[in-house]
Amino acid sequence: MAEIVPILLNIEPWDSEKGTNLYFSYTGSKQAVGNKVVVTEVDTNEIVYSFEYVSFERTHPLPPREFVNGKTYKAKLQVKLSDGTYSPFSNEVVFKTFKTPVLDIISIDGQGYVYNQDITFEATYSQANGENVKSYKFSLYDENEDLIKDYPLRDANASSHLTEVISGLEKSVCYFIECSIETVNGVTWSHRERFIPMYIVPSVNGLIQTVNDEDNGVIRITTNLKQITGTQVKGTPKVDDDNYDSNNYEYIDDEWVVIPSDRPIIFQGLSMNKASDFVLKLWCKNLPDDKMFAEVSHPNHEDVTLELWKYSDKIIAVKNMNGITARYRSNTFPMPKGKEFMVYVKVIEHRIDIQIKGL
């Protein structure tokens, strides 16, 4: 009868803090009831692990924290047969241990948004044992995490900054972006994040004039295009005097503006005031119920004013124009105390759409 010799399969690099499984194969008519693995450190040739595992499966679990990250080891295995005898040792397989890499996509802000339809996504990589990246690629997924596109596999050139330009992102649509890396020693890792593009699409208006040129037998077409875009402005307090540049609100962490219930924040000097289309995004929390918290208006309080009122589960926009008042209601959304949310106001041809999104 031919001697049974097990074959230990290739061992991918792994994190010794987490443990891994070794797999093997063998041929023969006798039943295997266990296996023994011996692991030796390559540099010192010292045996660091020797254990007999009782199982009918062709696997051997290596427990966490038995090895040291950043070192090279070699393993061999023998099978215990049902009659109590042991097979010869298998081939030796060399493997390395590395601490799990840290991979982060830094192009997405803390709220989960990007602000353009064409984004250069950048991922940063670090690894405690100095393991460099060999190659990487980005992948784009839809809101159900179904793959939209795999981008090309790129050479990292030992850089810790990994980039890919992704174009044609649709506004207000949920996506997932994933960065996958492989290191010079074969460590593979990936990181996936959810994001939503939120940007203003500039409107382009123009008038086309046609002139019949009888002498030349042609129609001449003339047009002048005008692009209207928004300008970011800082909110200023609504005060009784004419000092519209005053800004004496209190701030928390130099980020959150404290809005007194009797003094809503007012946005003035928007360059799109004369046009009808614009988008306003406000990140909010702890707004009092049944109070106006923001107003969009012209510096001289002319033209149309837009008031935003917060209720327990919705936002109401009140538009006043020439003595006529119109009200627009947002989606129903619970806004508990301490929870952040975004009020997204979109005005197109004087129609107002309000959406509340949780952060």
N, C-alpha and C positions, 0 to 999 in steps of 0.2 A: 504493500500500500504506500502510495506517495506521501511524503512528509508534508504536514500542513504548515505553511509559512505565511503569517499575516502580512499584509501590506498597509503601512501607515500612510494615510493620505496627506496632501499638502496642508500646512497650517498657516493661515493668514495672520499677519500681525494683529495683536489684540491688546487691550488694556488690562493689566494685571489686577487692577482694582475691581474689575467686573467679572473676571473668570471667562472661560470658554469651554468648548467641547472638542475633543479629538475624535476623528472618525477613521475607521480602518475596514479592510475587507480581507476575506480569506476564503479558500475553497477546501472542501473535504466533506466526508460523510459523518464525522463526529460532531456532536453538539457542543458549542462553546457555552460555558456557564459563568465565565468571568474573564477579566483581562488585567494585566499588570503593566503600568507605565513607569518608565524610569526617565527622568529629565536631568541633564547635565548642563552646567554653565560652560559655555565654550571657552571663555578666557582663562578660567581656572581649572577646567576639567573636573570640577567638584560636583558630586551628585546632590542636587537641591530638592529633588522630589522623587519618591518611590512609593507607589500605592497600588494595592490590588482591589479592583472594583468588581463586585458581584452583580452580573447582569447578563441577560441573554442578548441584549442589543449590541450592535457593533459600534459602540461609542464609549468614551471615557471622559467624564467631566473634570476639568481642572478648576479647583475652587479659587475664589478671589483672594488676593493678598498673600498668595504663596510664592510669588515671584516679584522681581523688582523691575519697574519700568525703565526702559532705556538699555536693557541688556540683551544679549544673544544667547539662545539656548538650543540644545538638540535633544530630541525625544526618540525613544524606541519603545516597542510594545511587544508583549507576548500574550498568547491566549491560553486560558485554563480550560481544559476539555472535560467532558462529562465523566471520564474515567479517572479523573484526578491528576492526569499528567499535564505537562505544559508544552506548548509549541516552542520552537526556536524564536529568538527575538526577530522582530521585523527590521526593515530598513530604518536608518536614522534620518529624521527630518529636522532641519534647522529652522528656527522661528525667532522672531523678535517681539518684544513687548514695548508698547508706547502708551503714554497717557493720552486719553481721548482729546482730540483737537478741539479748539474753540473757534467756531465759525459764525460770523455775524454779518448780516446785510445792513449796511449803515445808510443806504439811500432812502429808507422809509422813516418818516418822522415818528415821534413817540405816540402819535394818535393813530398811526396806521395809514397815513396818506402820502401820496406823491403829488406833485403840482405841475405836471406837464404831460402831454401825450407821448413825448419821446424822452426817455429817461436813461441815463447812464447808471445802471445799477452797479454798486460796488460792494464787495464782500471783503471783510478783513479776516485773516487767519493767524492763529498762533498755536504753538504746541510746546509743552514744557520741556520736552527732550530735544528740541532743536530740529525736529523732523520737517524738512522742506517740502513744499508742494511741487509735484511734477507736472500735473495737468489739472484742468478744471473745465466745467461747463455749466451754463445756466439753463434752466427749463422754466417755461411759463405754463401755468395751469389756470383753468377757469374756476368759478366759485364752487363747483362740485369736485374740485381737484382732479379733473380730467385733463390730460395733457393737451395743450394747444400747440406748443412748438418746443423742440429741443434745439438749442443753439450750438454752434460748432464747439468741438473739443479744442481747448486752447492750451498752449505751453505756458506754464506759470513763470519760467525763468527765475525760480527761487524767490519770487516776489510774494509778499504777504497781502498785497492789494490786488484783488481779482475783479475785473470789470467786464461788462457786456452792455451794449446799446440795444434797448428794446423800444421799438417804435409802434405807433398806431394804437396806443392804449385808449379805450373808450372811457369817457368821463362817467363817474359815478357807478362804474361796474367793478364788482369784486374780482380780484385775481389772487393767485398764489405764485410766488417766485421762489425757485429753489436753486441753490448753488451746491454742486457736487465736486469733491476733490479726490485726487489720488496722490499720495506722497511718493517720494523716491524709493521707499521701501515697501510700497504696496498697501499702505493704510488707506482705506476708503472711508469717506464721511460726507454727510450732506446736511444742509440746513434749509428749512422751508418757512416762509413768512407770508402772511396775508396782507394785502394792501388794496387801497381804492384810489384811483386817480381823481383828483378834484381840481379842476382848472377852469378858467374862463375862456370860452371860445370867442375870439374877437369877431364882431360883426362887420361885414363889408357892405356898404351901401353905394349905389351909383345910379346915374341916369343915362340911358342910352338914347342918342339922337341919330336919326337916319335922314340922309339928304339924297335925293335923286339927282345924279349927275348925268343930264341928258347928253351933253357933248361927248362924254367918254363912255356912255352906256354902262355905268356902274352905280351901285348904291354905296355911299360913304357912311360909315358908322363911326360916331364919336361918343366917347364916354369919359367921365371923370369919376374915379373911385375915391371913396373916403372911408378910412378905417377908424372905428371908435372903440377905444379900449378903456378899461378902468384904471384908476390910480389908487394905490393903497394910501389910506389916511389913518391917523391916530384918533381914537375917540376922545372927545373933550367933554367936560361937564356942562350940563345945561344950566346956565347962570342967567341972572336978570340983567346984567350989564352987557355992554357991547364988546367985551374982551373975549372974543371967540378962540383965542389961542391959549387960554388958561387951561391948566391940566393939573388940578389939585386933588385927584382921587388918591385913595390909599391903595397900596399894592401888597400882595402876598407873594413872597419869593421872587419879586421883580417880574412876575408873570401874570398873576391873576389880579384883575381890577376889582376892587370892592365898590359895588354900586349901591349907594343909599336908596332906600325904598322911595324917597321923595325926590330923587334927583337921578333920572335915567341917563345913561350914556348917550351922547349924540355924535353922529358922524357927519362932518361938514366938508364942503369943498370937493365932493366927488366929481371927477371930470365927466362922468357919464350921466350927470343929473339931467342934462338937456336931451339925452337919448333915453329910450325906454328900457333897453336891455342891460341888466347887470346881475351879478351874483354876489351875495353877502354870506360869509361864513362866520359864525360866532361860537366859540367854545365856552360853555357855561357850566355852572354848578351852583347849588344852594340859592337859586333865585326865589324870591318870595312870590307866593300865589296872588293872583288878582291884582297885579301891579304891572305898569309899563316899565320895561327895563332898557329899551333902546329906541332911538329915533334916528331916521335918516332924513336929512333936510339940506337945503341950500344955506350958505352962510348968512344970508339976509332973510332967511325963513320965507323965501318966495317959492313959487312953483309948488310941486307936489311934496307933501310930507308923508312919511311912512312910519307908523308906530308899531312896536312889537310888544304884545302883552303876554305874560306867562300865567297859565292856569294849571291846575293840578296835573292834568294829563295831556295838555295841548298848548300850542302857541297860536295866538290870533294876530294877524296883521291888519291894521286899520289904515286905510289910505284916504286922505282928505284932499279934494281937488275942487275948487270953485264952489265950495259949499256942499258938495256931494260927498258922502262917506260910503266907502266900500270896505267890506270885511272879508278876510280869507282865513280859512282854518287849516291847520297842519294835520298830519296824521296823529292818531292817538298813541301816546308813548308815556309810560310811567317814568317820572323823574324824581326818584327818592333822594333824600338829603345826602350829600356827600358824593353822589355819583356824577361823573362827568358826561356831558352830552354835547352834540353839536347841532346848532340851528342853521339849516341850509336854506337860504331864501334865493329863489331864482325868478327874475322878472323878465318876461319876454312879451313885447308888444303890450305892455301895461297889464298883462295877466300875471298874477303872483302865485307861485307854487312854494309851499313851505314843507320841509321835511325835517324831522327830528331823528338824529342817528345817535345810538349809544356808542361810547368810546371804550 
